[in-house]
Amino acid sequence: MITLSELRLPCGEPQSIIAEKAARQLRLRRGRIPDVHVLRHSIDCRRKPELMDVYTVAVELTDQEEAEVLRRRIPHVSAYTPDVYTFPGPQPGAAPMTERPVVIGAGPAGLFAAYMLALHGYSPLLLEQGRAMEHRTADVEAFWKGGPLNPRSNIQFGEGGAGTFSDGKLNTMVKDRQGRNAEVLRIFTACGAPEEIRYEGKPHIGTDRLREVIVNLRREIIRLGGEVRFETCVTGFVIEGGTLTGIRIVRSGGTSDDMAGTETVLPAHCAILAPGHSARDLFEELDREGIPLEAKDFAIGYRVLHPQAMINRNQYGVDDPEEMKRLGLPPSSYKLTEKASSGRGVYSFCMCPGGYVVNASSEPGHLAVNGMSFYDRGSWQANSAIVVTVSPKDFGGTKPLDGVAFQRKLEEHCYRLAGGLVPVERFTDFEQRTPRETQASLPDSLCIRGTYAPGELHTLLPDSLCTDFVEGMHAFDRKIRGFSGPDCYLAGLESRTSSPIRIPRDGCFQSIGVRGLYPCGEGAGYAGGIMSAAMDGIKTAEAVGNDYLPFIRG
């Protein structure tokens, strides 16, 4: 097979003519191309209103035809080398496993680590403090309708992790030469994700379909010999001579913050710790036990909402729904970055076309928001986090958990702004620091899951961060007309962009303070989204595979 890139078709042309177009570019008769596989697709909007679909395809040819085409040195043509992922076998001298490996956390990192271990005979035990998908979804929906927050089952905690209630974006900036990226996408599609995620330049699943995929992935882990326990909190570790020997666990009951059982010790000498970025209780326990932690930079800001038609018009030059359908255009996304005059970074994060802002709180008396969209991205508003970078110097941090304390302080303030409801403020009022009592009333049709009310968000962040945020918003308005205009609304607080701590690990992926403990994923400070977390889960499972022989049940 050969690869042909930069195959360009006007938007709206059917994929069925790709083979004909490929034949012309390869100087072959159409009938001599038996099959064409789309490897990548993106949309080129740089010369709007002339919009182009851009494809990279693999073309099946006979050996003779392939050699002939390659000799012609046609631009954008090369031999096809597929990504082939191989899980490494145990290294010489790998130790036997006397206990099965434990994976802590059922977010993307933990799920993919457990899947890989189960696939290769390690019989992992996966522990998750939250609830299984069907119960978790019901808990979240009830909370959005005004019910009480369940601290053990919410947008942050439960099967699938925080990414379950998101846009389900699957793009990543992680460099990958081992085929892990393609392997993650293959596993997702095998569990029911749409096939196009394997070739779209900006792939996404959507929260509705991702929930089904996660359940299928859990079932596959169990089918392969793994075990999954929900509503099981890890409360600490047993460490002897710098080596892990056990994990302290308590059944949470899944209905409240109160533990519903006696603490027990699970024997373990190998544990992958993939806690997610909001496992604050566990971070505190790690600190108490002297397991090395370090503060890291993160970002904080607000969710911004705009009419999706405005984003489409700016990005595509088209906003009519029928015309977009004819051209095959999905709701448009954006990615924006700016460096404020202070030197601080301001950027968009987790952009959700046709999505919803959601109440993503996980602690009573504290409020945080996130963004979510369904597979069809069908709401009338776009939203994205617009955040500013913060480092330990911004919150006077000298201890590893000072970033967590900074987040909590702001989330508590945010909760008070609207009496526990999601506080919302028009950007023009935010910039002018307009008192709440003189602000115009909010529309009742904003795409927000969870009850919302007016709130003086301009009082929330420190002045220096507010100044940089406003500067960034106006810079983005020069790129997307209307971005900082009267149709822009802010919802707060976007405080869970990434983990504020890192659990240092060595070259073998083990904690620098505890042998047998493998920090992993976003909560440990080594990922920043579904794909990078899943890939880190695979890498960490590989490290376990290098260190240990598969577990043999007695």
C-alpha positions in Angstrom: 0.0 0.0 0.0 1.0 3.6 -0.5 0.0 6.8 1.3 -1.3 9.8 -0.5 -1.6 13.0 1.5 -3.0 16.5 0.7 -5.9 15.0 -1.4 -8.2 18.0 -1.5 -11.9 18.2 -2.3 -14.3 21.1 -2.0 -16.5 20.7 1.1 -19.7 19.0 0.2 -18.2 16.6 -2.3 -19.0 12.9 -1.3 -16.2 10.6 -0.1 -17.2 8.2 -2.8 -15.2 10.3 -5.3 -11.9 10.0 -3.3 -10.8 6.9 -5.2 -11.3 8.7 -8.5 -9.4 11.7 -7.3 -6.6 9.5 -5.9 -6.3 7.7 -9.3 -5.8 11.0 -11.1 -3.2 12.2 -8.7 -1.4 8.8 -9.0 -1.8 8.8 -12.8 -3.7 5.6 -12.7 -7.0 4.5 -14.2 -9.8 4.6 -11.7 -10.5 0.9 -12.0 -7.0 0.0 -11.0 -7.6 1.2 -7.4 -9.5 -1.5 -5.7 -9.8 0.2 -2.3 -9.0 3.5 -0.5 -8.7 3.8 3.3 -9.1 7.2 4.8 -6.3 7.7 7.3 -6.9 11.4 8.2 -9.4 14.1 7.4 -9.4 17.8 8.3 -11.1 21.0 7.0 -9.0 23.8 5.5 -10.8 27.1 6.2 -7.8 29.4 5.5 -9.4 30.7 2.2 -13.0 31.0 3.3 -15.6 31.0 1.8 -13.6 28.4 -0.3 -13.6 25.5 2.2 -11.7 22.3 1.4 -11.8 18.7 2.8 -8.2 17.5 3.1 -7.6 13.8 3.2 -4.7 11.4 3.7 -5.5 8.0 2.3 -3.9 4.6 2.0 -4.3 3.1 -1.5 -4.1 -0.6 -2.3 -2.1 -1.5 -5.4 -0.3 -4.5 -6.7 3.4 -4.7 -5.9 4.3 -3.8 -9.5 1.9 -0.8 -9.5 3.2 0.4 -6.1 6.8 0.2 -7.3 5.9 2.1 -10.4 4.1 4.9 -8.5 6.9 5.3 -6.0 9.4 5.6 -8.9 7.5 8.6 -10.3 8.2 10.6 -7.1 4.7 12.2 -7.1 4.3 14.9 -4.5 2.7 13.7 -1.2 3.1 10.0 -2.1 5.1 7.6 0.1 5.1 4.0 1.1 2.5 3.2 3.7 3.8 2.2 7.2 1.0 1.5 9.6 1.3 2.2 13.3 1.5 -1.2 15.0 1.4 -1.2 18.8 3.2 -4.0 20.7 2.9 -4.5 24.4 6.4 -5.3 25.7 6.9 -8.7 27.4 8.6 -9.0 30.8 12.2 -8.2 30.8 14.8 -10.8 31.8 14.8 -11.1 35.5 11.3 -9.8 35.9 9.8 -10.7 39.3 6.9 -13.0 39.9 3.7 -11.5 41.2 2.6 -12.9 44.5 -0.5 -10.6 44.5 -2.4 -9.3 41.5 -1.7 -5.7 40.6 -4.1 -3.0 41.8 -5.2 0.0 39.7 -6.6 2.9 41.7 -9.0 5.1 39.8 -11.3 4.3 36.8 -10.7 7.4 34.7 -9.0 7.0 31.3 -5.6 6.3 32.7 -6.8 3.7 35.1 -9.1 2.0 32.7 -6.5 1.7 29.9 -3.9 0.5 32.4 -6.3 -2.1 33.7 -7.3 -3.1 30.2 -3.7 -3.6 29.1 -2.8 -5.6 32.2 -5.9 -7.8 31.8 -5.3 -8.4 28.1 -1.8 -9.7 28.9 -2.7 -12.0 31.8 -2.1 -9.9 34.9 -5.7 -10.2 36.3 -5.8 -6.6 37.7 -8.1 -5.4 40.4 -9.5 -1.9 39.6 -10.7 0.2 42.5 -12.9 3.3 42.0 -14.3 5.4 44.9 -17.3 6.6 42.7 -20.2 4.6 41.4 -20.8 2.6 38.2 -22.0 4.5 35.2 -25.7 4.0 35.5 -25.8 5.1 39.1 -23.3 7.9 38.5 -25.3 9.4 35.6 -28.5 9.4 37.7 -26.7 11.1 40.6 -25.3 13.8 38.3 -28.7 14.5 36.6 -30.4 14.7 40.0 -27.8 17.2 41.2 -28.2 19.4 38.1 -32.0 19.5 38.8 -31.4 20.9 42.3 -30.8 17.8 44.3 -28.0 17.4 46.9 -24.3 16.9 45.8 -23.0 13.4 46.3 -19.3 13.9 47.1 -18.5 10.3 46.0 -20.6 10.3 42.8 -20.5 13.4 40.6 -18.8 14.9 37.5 -15.3 14.3 39.0 -15.7 10.9 40.6 -17.1 7.7 39.2 -16.7 5.3 36.3 -14.9 7.0 33.4 -13.5 9.9 35.5 -14.1 13.6 34.8 -13.8 13.0 31.0 -17.1 11.1 31.0 -19.0 14.4 31.3 -17.1 16.4 28.7 -16.9 16.8 25.0 -15.1 13.6 24.7 -12.3 15.2 22.6 -9.6 12.7 21.5 -6.9 14.9 20.1 -3.6 15.2 21.9 -0.2 17.0 21.5 1.7 14.0 22.9 4.4 12.8 20.5 3.8 9.1 19.8 6.2 6.9 18.0 5.1 3.6 19.5 1.5 3.5 18.2 -0.2 4.1 21.5 -2.4 6.8 20.1 -3.7 4.6 17.4 -4.2 1.8 19.9 -6.3 3.9 22.2 -8.5 4.9 19.3 -8.7 1.2 18.1 -9.8 0.1 21.6 -12.4 2.9 21.8 -13.9 1.9 18.4 -13.9 -1.8 19.5 -16.0 -0.7 22.5 -18.5 1.2 20.4 -17.1 4.6 19.5 -17.7 5.9 16.0 -15.2 4.7 13.4 -14.4 8.3 12.3 -12.4 9.0 15.5 -9.6 7.0 13.9 -9.1 9.5 11.1 -10.7 12.8 11.9 -8.2 15.6 12.7 -10.3 16.7 15.6 -12.0 13.5 16.8 -14.6 13.4 19.6 -17.0 10.9 21.0 -19.5 13.1 22.9 -20.5 12.4 26.5 -23.6 10.4 25.5 -21.7 7.9 23.4 -18.6 7.9 25.7 -20.7 6.6 28.6 -21.6 3.5 26.6 -18.0 3.0 25.4 -16.7 3.2 29.0 -19.2 0.5 30.2 -18.1 -1.7 27.3 -14.5 -1.2 28.2 -15.2 -2.2 31.8 -17.0 -5.3 30.6 -14.0 -6.2 28.5 -11.6 -5.8 31.4 -13.8 -8.3 33.4 -14.0 -10.7 30.5 -10.2 -10.7 30.2 -9.8 -11.7 33.9 -9.8 -8.4 35.7 -12.1 -7.3 38.6 -13.7 -3.9 39.1 -14.9 -2.7 42.5 -16.9 0.6 42.7 -17.7 2.6 45.8 -14.3 1.6 47.3 -12.2 4.4 48.7 -8.4 4.2 49.0 -7.6 5.8 52.4 -3.9 5.1 52.5 -1.0 2.8 52.0 1.0 0.3 54.0 4.7 0.9 53.3 7.5 -1.2 54.8 11.1 -0.2 54.2 10.2 2.1 51.4 8.2 -0.7 49.6 4.5 -1.0 49.1 2.9 -4.0 51.0 -0.7 -3.0 51.2 -3.5 -0.6 50.4 -6.0 0.6 53.0 -9.6 0.7 51.7 -13.1 1.4 52.9 -16.4 0.8 51.2 -17.9 4.2 50.7 -21.5 3.1 50.1 -21.7 5.5 47.2 -24.4 7.7 48.8 -22.6 10.2 51.0 -19.3 11.5 52.2 -19.6 9.2 55.3 -17.7 6.0 55.1 -20.0 3.0 55.4 -17.7 0.3 56.7 -14.5 -0.6 58.5 -11.1 0.1 57.0 -9.4 -3.0 55.7 -6.0 -3.7 54.3 -5.7 -5.2 50.8 -2.3 -6.9 50.3 -0.5 -5.4 47.4 3.1 -5.0 46.2 2.2 -3.4 42.8 -0.3 -0.6 42.5 -0.9 1.9 39.6 -2.1 5.2 41.2 -4.4 7.0 38.7 -6.5 9.2 41.0 -7.7 12.0 38.7 -7.0 15.7 39.3 -9.7 16.2 42.0 -8.7 13.5 44.5 -7.9 16.0 47.1 -8.5 13.7 50.1 -6.1 11.2 48.7 -3.5 13.9 47.9 -3.7 14.9 51.6 -3.2 11.3 52.7 -0.2 10.9 50.5 1.3 14.0 52.0 0.7 12.8 55.6 2.3 9.5 54.8 5.4 11.2 53.4 5.0 10.1 49.8 6.8 12.7 47.7 4.6 15.3 46.1 5.4 18.6 44.4 3.4 21.6 43.4 3.0 22.3 39.7 1.6 25.0 37.5 -2.0 24.9 36.4 -4.6 27.3 35.0 -7.8 28.9 36.3 -10.5 31.1 34.8 -14.1 31.0 33.5 -16.3 29.2 31.0 -17.3 31.6 28.2 -20.5 31.1 26.2 -21.1 32.4 22.7 -23.7 31.7 20.0 -22.5 28.7 18.0 -23.6 30.5 14.8 -21.2 33.4 15.6 -18.3 30.9 15.9 -19.3 29.1 12.7 -19.5 32.5 10.8 -16.1 33.5 12.0 -14.4 30.2 11.4 -16.2 29.0 8.2 -17.7 32.1 6.7 -21.0 30.2 6.9 -23.6 30.0 9.6 -26.8 28.9 7.8 -27.6 25.4 9.2 -28.8 24.0 5.8 -25.7 25.3 4.0 -23.5 23.8 6.7 -25.3 20.5 6.3 -24.8 20.6 2.5 -21.1 21.3 2.9 -20.7 18.6 5.6 -19.5 21.1 8.2 -19.6 20.2 11.9 -20.2 23.0 14.5 -16.9 24.8 14.5 -14.3 24.8 17.3 -11.5 27.2 18.0 -8.2 27.2 19.8 -6.8 30.5 21.1 -3.7 31.5 22.9 -2.2 34.8 23.9 0.6 36.1 26.1 -0.6 39.0 28.3 1.6 42.0 28.8 2.4 40.6 32.3 4.0 37.6 30.6 1.2 35.3 31.8 -0.4 32.9 29.3 -4.1 33.2 28.5 -5.7 30.4 26.4 -8.8 28.4 25.6 -9.2 25.0 27.0 -11.6 22.1 26.4 -13.7 23.9 23.8 -17.1 22.4 23.4 -18.9 23.3 20.1 -22.7 23.1 20.5 -22.2 22.2 24.1 -23.2 23.0 27.7 -21.6 24.5 30.7 -22.1 22.0 33.6 -21.9 22.3 37.4 -18.9 20.1 38.1 -18.6 20.6 41.9 -17.3 17.7 44.0 -17.2 19.2 47.5 -20.1 20.7 49.5 -19.9 24.4 49.8 -17.6 24.7 46.8 -18.4 25.3 43.1 -16.6 24.5 39.9 -17.8 24.3 36.3 -16.7 22.4 33.2 -17.9 22.0 29.6 -19.7 19.1 28.0 -21.3 18.3 24.7 -23.1 15.4 23.1 -22.1 13.5 20.0 -24.2 15.7 17.7 -23.0 19.0 19.3 -26.5 20.2 18.8 -27.0 23.1 21.3 -27.2 26.7 20.2 -24.2 27.8 22.2 -20.5 27.1 22.1 -18.5 27.2 25.3 -14.8 27.0 26.3 -12.7 27.6 29.3 -10.7 30.8 29.0 -8.0 30.4 31.6 -4.8 32.1 32.8 -1.8 30.2 34.0 -0.9 30.3 37.7 2.2 29.0 39.4 3.2 28.6 43.1 4.4 32.2 43.2 0.8 33.4 42.4 -0.7 31.8 45.5 2.3 32.0 47.8 2.9 28.3 47.5 5.8 26.7 49.5 4.1 23.4 50.2 2.9 20.7 47.7 -0.8 21.2 48.5 -0.9 25.0 48.5 -2.3 24.9 44.9 -5.2 22.7 46.2 -5.8 25.2 49.0 -5.9 28.0 46.4 -8.4 26.2 44.3 -10.6 25.5 47.3 -10.6 29.1 48.5 -11.7 30.3 45.1 -14.4 27.6 44.7 -15.8 28.4 48.2 -16.0 32.1 47.2 -17.6 31.1 43.9 -20.3 29.1 45.8 -21.3 32.1 47.8 -21.6 34.4 44.8 -25.0 32.9 43.8 -26.0 31.0 46.8 -24.7 27.7 45.6 -26.0 28.1 42.0 -23.7 28.5 39.0 -22.8 32.3 38.9 -23.1 33.9 35.5 -22.1 37.4 34.3 -22.1 39.0 30.9 -18.5 39.8 29.9 -19.2 43.5 29.4 -20.5 43.7 33.0 -17.5 41.7 34.2 -15.1 44.1 32.5 -16.8 47.2 33.8 -17.2 45.6 37.3 -20.9 46.4 37.2 -22.7 45.8 40.6 -25.1 42.9 40.4 -28.1 45.0 41.2 -27.6 47.2 38.1 -26.9 44.3 35.7 -29.5 43.3 33.1 -31.3 40.1 33.8 -29.8 36.9 32.4 -31.4 35.0 29.5 -33.3 31.9 30.7 -32.0 29.9 27.7 -28.3 29.7 28.4 -26.9 26.2 27.7 -26.0 25.4 31.3 -26.7 22.1 33.1 -27.4 23.0 36.7 -29.3 25.9 38.0 -27.7 29.3 37.4 -28.1 32.9 38.6 -26.4 36.3 38.3 -23.1 36.5 40.2 -20.3 39.1 40.4 -17.6 36.9 38.9 -15.4 40.0 38.6 -14.8 39.8 42.4 -13.6 36.2 42.3 -10.1 36.1 40.9 -7.2 38.2 42.2 -6.9 41.6 40.3 -3.8 40.6 38.4 -5.5 37.5 37.0 -8.6 39.5 36.1 -6.6 42.0 34.2 -4.8 39.3 32.2 -8.1 37.6 31.5 -9.7 40.7 30.1 -6.6 41.5 28.0 -6.8 38.0 26.6 -10.5 38.2 25.8 -9.9 41.4 23.8 -7.0 39.8 22.0 -9.3 36.9 21.1 -11.9 39.3 19.8 -9.4 40.4 17.2 -9.3 36.8 16.0 -13.0 36.0 16.4 -15.2 39.0 15.9 -17.7 39.4 18.8 -15.7 37.2 21.2 -15.7 39.9 23.9 -19.0 41.4 22.8 -22.5 41.6 24.4 -23.4 38.1 23.4 -20.6 36.7 25.6 -21.4 35.3 29.0 -19.1 33.9 31.7 -19.8 31.1 34.1 -17.5 30.3 37.0 -15.3 28.9 38.2 -13.1 26.8 35.9 -10.6 25.6 38.4 -10.0 21.9 37.4 -8.1 22.3 34.2 -5.3 20.0 35.5 -3.8 18.7 38.6 -2.1 21.2 40.9 0.3 18.6 42.1 2.7 16.0 40.6 3.6 12.7 42.2 7.3 12.3 41.1 8.2 9.0 39.5 11.5 7.6 38.3 12.5 6.2 34.9 10.7 2.9 35.7 7.4 4.8 36.4 7.6 4.1 40.1 7.2 6.7 42.9 10.6 8.1 43.9 9.6 7.4 47.5 7.7 4.1 47.3 8.8 1.0 45.4 5.8 -0.7 43.8 3.6 2.4 43.6 3.2 3.7 40.0 1.8 7.2 39.8 -0.1 7.6 36.5 -2.3 10.0 34.5 -3.7 13.4 35.0 -4.1 13.4 38.7 -0.5 12.4 39.2 0.6 15.3 36.9 1.5 13.3 33.8 -1.4 14.0 31.4 -3.9 16.6 30.4 -7.0 15.1 28.7 -8.6 11.8 27.7 -6.0 10.7 25.2 -2.9 11.7 27.0 -4.2 10.1 30.2 -5.1 6.9 28.4 -1.7 6.7 26.7 0.0 7.3 30.1 -2.1 4.4 31.5 -0.8 2.2 28.7 2.8 3.3 29.3 2.5 2.6 33.0 1.0 -0.8 32.4 4.0 -1.4 30.1 6.3 -0.5 33.0 4.5 -3.1 35.2 4.9 -5.6 32.4 8.6 -4.9 32.3 9.0 -5.4 36.0 6.8 -8.4 36.7 5.7 -11.7 35.2 1.9 -12.1 34.7 0.0 -13.0 37.9 -0.8 -16.7 38.3 -3.8 -17.4 40.4 -3.2 -20.0 43.2 
